[in-house]
Amino acid sequence: MLRALAVDDERPSLEELLYLLNADPRIGSAEGAGDATEALRRINRALQSGPGGPEAIDVVFLDIHMPGLDGLDLARLLTGFAKPPLVVFVTAHEDFAVQAFDLKAVDYVLKPVRKERLAEAVRRAAELTGNTPLIPVHEPDPDQIPVELGGVTRFVAVDDITHVEAQGDYARLHTDRGSHLVRIPLSTLEERWRSRGFVRIHRRHLVALRHVGELRLDAGTVSVLVGAEELQVSRRHARELRDLLMRRP
């Protein structure tokens, strides 16, 4: 089970976070710290104790804006340790997500914290540490994918997604009504959604076969029309895509 440390200088926020963490069956223990300096002392004890020791900490749930040493400063200090705990940022500010992920954060959860969103962050940390729950944990609906926008979590139906575009460690989900950026690699979505009719057509693109309107061949190049957008198909994927489209009901 995961051993967690929650760090927040606002007492109500810290207590709420600890309450949600302790309610998750994957969390074996959760303790709090009121500022980054206190958290650093606690983490130092954990590192001296060793990964299997009684003081060990697997993951830190860390606020960003705090007096004195802030959350980003603490995360930078942790990168200097040989085996630091994982870091999940929990903050009311959207502006630091890029910096957070540059510091190898596991996740970036926006306040007010939703139970379902925090559970997703815990799941990611559990996977990275190799911890698994002792009792069944409710998994997200496979027909939907959660996306965050302005502190609000929306659930996009997978069937509404026309194609997916790789953007580094992120993926942009395109629908007829707009697009959404999620922190999931394209290769992960390719594996997860293969059975739902999504096919890789290029190193940067995954398309839903049901949304492909045309297959175009022009001077040796292959492309597909998905909605109003034309996407290039790489040579290595062209034959497989054509066969799949020809067999499509």
VOBA-1610 file (N, C-alpha, C; in pm, whole numbers, padded with zeros to 5 digits, always signed):
BEGIN
Met+00084-00119+00000Met+00000+00000+00000Met+00088+00125+00000Leu+00041+00230-00063Leu+00119+00352-00074Leu+00126+00427+00059Arg+00243+00482+00088Arg+00261+00567+00204Arg+00275+00710+00152Ala+00185+00798+00193Ala+00174+00931+00133Ala+00203+01041+00233Leu+00256+01151+00180Leu+00274+01274+00256Leu+00203+01386+00182Ala+00110+01454+00246Ala+00039+01567+00186Ala+00096+01696+00243Val+00123+01794+00154Val+00188+01918+00196Val+00105+02036+00149Asp+00053+02116+00244Asp-00028+02233+00211Asp-00027+02326+00332Asp-00004+02456+00308Asp+00001+02551+00419Asp-00137+02594+00466Glu-00242+02564+00387Glu-00379+02597+00427Glu-00441+02475+00496Arg-00468+02489+00625Arg-00512+02375+00706Arg-00637+02307+00652Pro-00742+02381+00613Pro-00862+02314+00561Pro-00833+02231+00435Ser-00750+02286+00347Ser-00715+02213+00225Ser-00637+02087+00259Leu-00545+02099+00355Leu-00465+01983+00395Leu-00554+01875+00456Glu-00646+01915+00542Glu-00733+01816+00605Glu-00824+01748+00503Glu-00874+01825+00407Glu-00959+01765+00304Glu-00879+01665+00219Leu-00757+01704+00183Leu-00673+01614+00103Leu-00641+01486+00179Leu-00609+01499+00306Leu-00580+01380+00386Leu-00704+01291+00399Tyr-00820+01352+00412Tyr-00944+01275+00420Tyr-00965+01193+00292Leu-00945+01256+00177Leu-00964+01186+00049Leu-00859+01077+00029Leu-00736+01105+00069Leu-00631+01004+00054Leu-00658+00883+00142Asn-00695+00907+00266Asn-00721+00795+00357Asn-00841+00713+00316Ala-00930+00770+00235Ala-01048+00696+00187Ala-01016+00607+00068Asp-00896+00624+00011Asp-00857+00543-00106Asp-00792+00413-00058Pro-00840+00298-00104Pro-00786+00170-00055Pro-00641+00144-00093Arg-00589+00221-00187Arg-00448+00203-00225Arg-00353+00278-00134Ile-00406+00364-00048Ile-00324+00440+00045Ile-00319+00367+00179Gly-00199+00325+00217Gly-00185+00256+00345Gly-00175+00353+00461Ser-00109+00467+00438Ser-00098+00569+00542Ser-00081+00705+00474Ala-00133+00809+00537Ala-00120+00945+00484Ala-00101+01040+00602Glu+00004+01118+00598Glu+00028+01219+00700Glu+00047+01355+00635Gly+00035+01461+00713Gly+00039+01595+00658Gly+00156+01677+00706Ala+00191+01779+00627Ala+00292+01878+00663Ala+00239+02015+00622Gly+00262+02116+00710Gly+00205+02247+00686Gly+00287+02338+00599Asp+00409+02300+00565Asp+00491+02379+00474Asp+00601+02291+00416Ala+00672+02345+00317Ala+00772+02266+00246Ala+00893+02232+00334Thr+00927+02322+00427Thr+01041+02296+00515Thr+01014+02177+00606Glu+00894+02175+00664Glu+00854+02061+00747Glu+00852+01933+00664Ala+00801+01944+00540Ala+00795+01828+00452Ala+00935+01776+00419Leu+01029+01868+00396Leu+01165+01827+00363Leu+01229+01751+00478Arg+01205+01797+00602Arg+01258+01725+00718Arg+01198+01585+00724Arg+01067+01575+00697Arg+01001+01444+00702Arg+01054+01354+00592Ile+01077+01408+00473Ile+01127+01328+00360Ile+01270+01283+00387Asn+01350+01368+00450Asn+01486+01328+00486Asn+01485+01207+00579Arg+01394+01207+00677Arg+01382+01091+00765Arg+01342+00967+00687Ala+01252+00986+00589Ala+01208+00873+00508Ala+01323+00815+00427Leu+01405+00902+00370Leu+01517+00855+00288Leu+01622+00785+00374Gln+01643+00834+00496Gln+01736+00768+00587Gln+01682+00633+00631Ser+01550+00623+00642Ser+01487+00497+00683Ser+01498+00391+00575Gly+01505+00435+00448Gly+01512+00340+00337Gly+01373+00304+00287Pro+01364+00250+00162Pro+01234+00222+00102Pro+01148+00124+00179Gly+01208+00037+00256Gly+01131-00059+00334Gly+01120-00025+00480Gly+01173+00092+00518Gly+01176+00130+00659Gly+01044+00184+00710Pro+01033+00199+00840Pro+00906+00244+00901Pro+00874+00391+00869Glu+00974+00470+00828Glu+00951+00611+00799Glu+00934+00638+00649Ala+00933+00534+00568Ala+00936+00550+00423Ala+00813+00624+00370Ile+00833+00700+00261Ile+00726+00770+00191Ile+00736+00736+00042Asp+00625+00694-00017Asp+00624+00658-00158Asp+00589+00776-00248Val+00498+00863-00202Val+00450+00971-00288Val+00415+01093-00204Val+00449+01210-00258Val+00420+01337-00192Val+00315+01412-00274Phe+00206+01451-00210Phe+00101+01532-00272Phe+00127+01676-00230Leu+00167+01758-00326Leu+00236+01883-00295Leu+00166+02006-00352Asp+00133+02101-00264Asp+00082+02230-00308Asp+00198+02311-00366Ile+00168+02412-00448Ile+00274+02493-00508Ile+00296+02622-00431His+00193+02705-00416His+00209+02833-00350His+00206+02817-00199Met+00325+02830-00138Met+00339+02824+00007Met+00443+02926+00049Pro+00433+02980+00170Pro+00532+03078+00215Pro+00671+03015+00228Gly+00774+03096+00200Gly+00909+03044+00206Gly+00938+02953+00089Leu+00984+02833+00117Leu+01010+02733+00014Leu+00878+02687-00047Asp+00861+02705-00179Asp+00734+02664-00238Asp+00743+02521-00291Gly+00632+02473-00347Gly+00626+02334-00391Gly+00722+02302-00503Leu+00739+02394-00598Leu+00832+02371-00708Leu+00976+02365-00657Asp+01009+02452-00560Asp+01143+02449-00500Asp+01169+02314-00434Leu+01070+02265-00360Leu+01086+02136-00293Leu+01103+02024-00395Ala+01024+02026-00501Ala+01035+01922-00604Ala+01173+01924-00670Arg+01228+02045-00690Arg+01363+02054-00748Arg+01467+01994-00655Leu+01452+02020-00525Leu+01545+01961-00429Leu+01537+01809-00431Leu+01418+01756-00447Leu+01401+01610-00445Leu+01468+01544-00564Thr+01478+01616-00677Thr+01544+01556-00794Thr+01691+01529-00768Gly+01748+01593-00665Gly+01889+01570-00632Gly+01913+01446-00549Phe+01807+01383-00498Phe+01821+01262-00419Phe+01828+01139-00510Ala+01894+01036-00463Ala+01909+00914-00544Ala+01776+00845-00567Lys+01695+00830-00463Lys+01566+00762-00475Lys+01457+00843-00404Pro+01418+00955-00464Pro+01317+01040-00399Pro+01178+00980-00414Pro+01084+01024-00331Pro+00945+00980-00350Pro+00886+01042-00476Leu+00779+00983-00525Leu+00708+01041-00638Leu+00639+01170-00594Val+00612+01258-00691Val+00548+01386-00659Val+00422+01403-00742Val+00313+01436-00674Val+00188+01477-00739Val+00158+01619-00692Phe+00147+01713-00785Phe+00114+01850-00746Phe-00038+01863-00731Val-00078+01929-00625Val-00220+01957-00598Val-00231+02107-00575Thr-00285+02180-00671Thr-00279+02325-00667Thr-00402+02389-00730Ala-00426+02515-00695Ala-00536+02590-00755Ala-00492+02665-00880His-00365+02653-00917His-00309+02732-01027His-00273+02642-01146Glu-00321+02679-01263Glu-00296+02602-01384Glu-00161+02634-01447Asp-00103+02749-01412Asp+00008+02805-01490Asp+00140+02730-01475Phe+00150+02638-01381Phe+00280+02576-01354Phe+00288+02430-01400Ala+00192+02388-01481Ala+00188+02247-01522Ala+00312+02205-01598Val+00359+02289-01691Val+00477+02254-01770Val+00598+02239-01680Gln+00619+02334-01588Gln+00730+02324-01495Gln+00718+02199-01409Ala+00597+02168-01368Ala+00575+02051-01283Ala+00615+01923-01355Phe+00574+01908-01480Phe+00606+01786-01552Phe+00754+01781-01592Asp+00817+01899-01608Asp+00962+01902-01630Asp+01036+01847-01509Leu+00973+01859-01393Leu+01032+01806-01270Leu+00990+01661-01245Lys+00936+01597-01348Lys+00899+01455-01344Lys+00782+01427-01250Ala+00692+01522-01237Ala+00573+01498-01155Ala+00489+01386-01214Val+00429+01307-01128Val+00343+01198-01172Val+00211+01253-01227Asp+00161+01360-01163Asp+00033+01416-01205Asp+00022+01558-01154Tyr-00080+01630-01204Tyr-00102+01770-01169Tyr-00252+01785-01148Val-00293+01789-01022Val-00435+01789-00986Val-00475+01931-00946Leu-00581+01980-01004Leu-00627+02115-00975Leu-00731+02116-00862Lys-00721+02219-00779Lys-00821+02241-00675Lys-00940+02315-00735Pro-01059+02299-00682Pro-01096+02207-00574Pro-01081+02062-00617Val-01027+01981-00527Val-00992+01843-00561Val-01116+01757-00568Arg-01133+01689-00681Arg-01241+01593-00696Arg-01192+01454-00658Lys-01274+01379-00591Lys-01236+01245-00547Lys-01191+01158-00664Glu-01266+01164-00776Glu-01233+01080-00892Glu-01099+01122-00954Arg-01074+01252-00955Arg-00949+01300-01015Arg-00829+01262-00929Leu-00844+01273-00797Leu-00736+01233-00707Leu-00710+01084-00717Ala-00817+01005-00733Ala-00802+00860-00746Ala-00719+00825-00869Glu-00733+00903-00975Glu-00653+00879-01095Glu-00505+00905-01067Ala-00475+01010-00991Ala-00336+01039-00955Ala-00278+00928-00867Val-00359+00878-00773Val-00314+00767-00687Val-00288+00643-00772Arg-00376+00618-00869Arg-00358+00502-00956Arg-00226+00510-01030Arg-00192+00627-01082Arg-00065+00643-01154Arg+00054+00619-01062Ala+00046+00673-00941Ala+00155+00652-00846Ala+00168+00505-00809Ala+00055+00438-00789Ala+00057+00296-00753Ala+00120+00213-00864Glu+00089+00246-00989Glu+00148+00172-01101Glu+00299+00191-01106Leu+00346+00313-01081Leu+00489+00342-01089Leu+00568+00278-00976Thr+00504+00259-00860Thr+00573+00198-00747Thr+00554+00046-00743Gly+00464-00005-00827Gly+00438-00148-00827Gly+00341-00192-00721Asn+00276-00095-00654Asn+00176-00128-00553Asn+00043-00158-00619Thr-00028-00256-00570Thr-00162-00288-00619Thr-00258-00294-00502Pro-00383-00260-00522Pro-00479-00258-00410Pro-00513-00397-00361Leu-00543-00407-00231Leu-00583-00535-00173Leu-00731-00562-00194Ile-00810-00456-00225Ile-00950-00474-00254Ile-00981-00407-00386Pro-01087-00448-00456Pro-01114-00392-00587Pro-01135-00241-00581Val-01082-00172-00682Val-01097-00027-00694Val-01174+00003-00821His-01272+00092-00811His-01353+00127-00927His-01266+00190-01035Glu-01269+00136-01153Glu-01193+00189-01265Glu-01277+00286-01344Pro-01211+00384-01413Pro-01287+00479-01494Pro-01368+00409-01602Asp-01477+00471-01643Asp-01562+00420-01749Asp-01481+00410-01878Pro-01466+00289-01939Pro-01387+00275-02061Pro-01448+00347-02180Asp-01575+00385-02170Asp-01640+00456-02280Asp-01614+00606-02276Gln-01548+00654-02170Gln-01519+00796-02156Gln-01375+00815-02112Ile-01324+00936-02139Ile-01191+00970-02091Ile-01199+01107-02024Pro-01144+01121-01902Pro-01150+01251-01832Pro-01049+01349-01888Val-01090+01472-01909Val-01001+01579-01952Val-01025+01698-01860Glu-00920+01777-01837Glu-00931+01892-01748Glu-00923+02021-01826Leu-01009+02115-01791Leu-01011+02246-01855Leu-01054+02350-01753Gly-00961+02438-01718Gly-00994+02545-01625Gly-01040+02497-01490Gly-00981+02388-01440Gly-01017+02336-01309Gly-01140+02249-01309Val-01200+02227-01426Val-01319+02144-01437Val-01283+02015-01511Thr-01322+01901-01456Thr-01299+01774-01523Thr-01421+01739-01607Arg-01399+01722-01737Arg-01506+01681-01827Arg-01479+01539-01875Phe-01585+01471-01913Phe-01572+01334-01960Phe-01612+01329-02106Val-01514+01299-02190Val-01535+01297-02335Val-01562+01153-02377Ala-01670+01133-02451Ala-01702+00999-02501Ala-01599+00956-02604Val-01545+00837-02588Val-01445+00787-02681Val-01501+00781-02823Asp-01629+00747-02836Asp-01690+00738-02969Asp-01697+00873-03040Asp-01686+00983-02965Asp-01689+01117-03026Asp-01552+01160-03077Ile-01447+01088-03042Ile-01311+01127-03080Ile-01284+01081-03223Thr-01252+01175-03310Thr-01227+01143-03452Thr-01084+01099-03475His-00990+01168-03412His-00850+01129-03424His-00770+01186-03308Val-00650+01134-03289Val-00563+01173-03179Val-00428+01213-03235Glu-00375+01322-03184Glu-00247+01376-03232Glu-00144+01373-03121Ala-00026+01320-03149Ala+00081+01315-03049Ala+00142+01453-03032Gln+00165+01492-02907Gln+00234+01616-02875Gln+00328+01588-02758Gly+00443+01529-02790Gly+00539+01489-02687Gly+00481+01379-02601Asp+00485+01399-02468Asp+00428+01303-02374Asp+00277+01319-02360Tyr+00221+01413-02435Tyr+00077+01440-02430Tyr+00011+01389-02559Ala-00122+01389-02556Ala-00198+01357-02676Ala-00314+01456-02685Arg-00341+01503-02806Arg-00454+01594-02827Arg-00568+01515-02889Leu-00681+01513-02819Leu-00800+01441-02864Leu-00887+01535-02946His-00914+01499-03070His-00996+01583-03157His-01138+01528-03167Thr-01235+01617-03151Thr-01375+01583-03172Thr-01435+01688-03265Asp-01559+01667-03306Asp-01626+01765-03392Asp-01647+01899-03321Arg-01642+01897-03188Arg-01670+02019-03112Arg-01545+02086-03055Gly-01429+02033-03085Gly-01306+02093-03035Gly-01203+01987-03000Ser-01099+02028-02930Ser-00992+01934-02895Ser-00955+01949-02748His-00893+01844-02694His-00857+01840-02552His-00719+01777-02539Leu-00636+01835-02453Leu-00501+01784-02430Leu-00500+01698-02305Val-00447+01576-02316Val-00436+01486-02201Val-00293+01438-02188Arg-00251+01409-02067Arg-00113+01365-02044Arg-00107+01212-02052Ile-00127+01163-02174Ile-00119+01020-02203Ile-00045+01004-02335Pro+00059+00922-02342Pro+00130+00904-02470Pro+00040+00841-02576Leu+00066+00874-02701Leu-00014+00820-02811Leu-00007+00667-02813Ser+00109+00610-02781Ser+00125+00464-02784Ser+00033+00396-02683Thr+00010+00462-02569Thr-00081+00406-02468Thr-00223+00404-02518Leu-00266+00514-02580Leu-00402+00520-02635Leu-00419+00423-02751Glu-00315+00405-02830Glu-00322+00309-02941Glu-00351+00168-02889Glu-00282+00129-02784Glu-00302-00004-02726Glu-00438-00014-02658Arg-00477+00091-02587Arg-00601+00090-02511Arg-00724+00088-02601Trp-00717+00158-02715Trp-00834+00177-02800Trp-00830+00097-02930Arg-00736+00007-02942Arg-00728-00073-03065Arg-00859-00150-03088Ser-00913-00206-02982Ser-01036-00285-02995Ser-01158-00197-03025Arg-01143-00067-03010Arg-01253+00025-03036Arg-01243+00087-03176Gly-01152+00034-03259Gly-01144+00078-03397Gly-01048+00193-03423Phe-00957+00219-03331Phe-00856+00323-03354Phe-00730+00259-03414Val-00677+00323-03517Val-00564+00267-03591Val-00456+00373-03608Arg-00331+00334-03589Arg-00219+00424-03613Arg-00199+00440-03763Ile-00195+00565-03810Ile-00170+00589-03953Ile-00039+00662-03976His+00021+00710-03867His+00143+00790-03876His+00202+00794-03737Arg+00329+00826-03724Arg+00388+00832-03590Arg+00322+00938-03503Arg+00252+01033-03566Arg+00188+01141-03491Arg+00037+01129-03483His-00023+01032-03555His-00170+01030-03561His-00229+00891-03541Leu-00339+00892-03469Leu-00424+00776-03448Leu-00563+00817-03493Val-00630+00735-03575Val-00763+00773-03624Val-00865+00667-03586Ala-00991+00713-03570Ala-01103+00622-03550Ala-01158+00585-03687Leu-01155+00457-03721Leu-01197+00414-03855Leu-01338+00461-03889Arg-01427+00464-03790Arg-01566+00501-03818Arg-01579+00647-03860His-01477+00729-03833His-01483+00870-03869His-01405+00901-03997Val-01348+00800-04060Val-01274+00822-04185Val-01375+00831-04300Gly-01379+00948-04366Gly-01475+00967-04475Gly-01420+00931-04611Glu-01289+00951-04631Glu-01227+00923-04762Glu-01085+00874-04744Leu-01042+00788-04836Leu-00903+00747-04848Leu-00853+00803-04980Arg-00749+00882-04977Arg-00703+00951-05097Arg-00562+00907-05136Leu-00542+00883-05266Leu-00411+00849-05321Leu-00377+00954-05425Asp-00261+01016-05409Asp-00221+01122-05501Asp-00070+01121-05517Ala-00025+01084-05638Ala+00118+01085-05672Ala+00202+01006-05571Gly+00151+00891-05533Gly+00225+00803-05444Gly+00207+00832-05296Thr+00134+00937-05262Thr+00109+00968-05121Thr-00034+00926-05084Val-00052+00887-04960Val-00182+00842-04912Val-00226+00932-04797Ser-00352+00968-04797Ser-00408+01049-04689Ser-00551+01006-04663Val-00604+01047-04549Val-00744+01018-04517Val-00811+01149-04480Leu-00940+01155-04507Leu-01021+01270-04468Leu-01100+01231-04345Val-01074+01302-04236Val-01144+01279-04110Val-01217+01408-04076Gly-01348+01408-04091Gly-01422+01532-04079Gly-01379+01625-04191Ala-01334+01744-04153Ala-01287+01840-04252Ala-01135+01841-04261Glu-01068+01752-04189Glu-00922+01753-04182Glu-00862+01638-04262Glu-00760+01670-04343Glu-00689+01568-04420Glu-00560+01532-04347Leu-00541+01404-04321Leu-00426+01357-04246Leu-00340+01265-04333Gln-00210+01285-04329Gln-00119+01202-04407Gln-00104+01064-04345Val-00095+00963-04432Val-00073+00825-04389Val+00068+00786-04429Ser+00146+00734-04335Ser+00282+00693-04368Ser+00280+00564-04449Arg+00385+00540-04524Arg+00391+00423-04613Arg+00377+00292-04535Arg+00436+00284-04419Arg+00434+00159-04343Arg+00294+00123-04295His+00207+00226-04283His+00071+00200-04234His-00034+00199-04345Ala+00005+00236-04466Ala-00093+00256-04573Ala-00167+00127-04610Arg-00095+00017-04630Arg-00160-00107-04673Arg-00255-00159-04565Glu-00211-00159-04440Glu-00296-00209-04331Glu-00422-00124-04320Leu-00407+00008-04332Leu-00522+00097-04320Leu-00621+00070-04433Arg-00571+00055-04555Arg-00659+00031-04669Arg-00737-00099-04650Asp-00667-00204-04604Asp-00735-00333-04582Asp-00843-00321-04476Leu-00813-00248-04368Leu-00910-00231-04261Leu-01033-00153-04309Leu-01009-00051-04389Leu-01121+00029-04440Leu-01207-00050-04537Met-01144-00135-04615Met-01220-00216-04711Met-01307-00320-04641Arg-01259-00365-04523Arg-01336-00467-04449Arg-01433-00403-04351Arg-01429-00272-04339Arg-01514-00203-04243Arg-01661-00221-04280Pro-01748-00252-04181Pro-01890-00268-04210Pro-01949-00140-04269
//
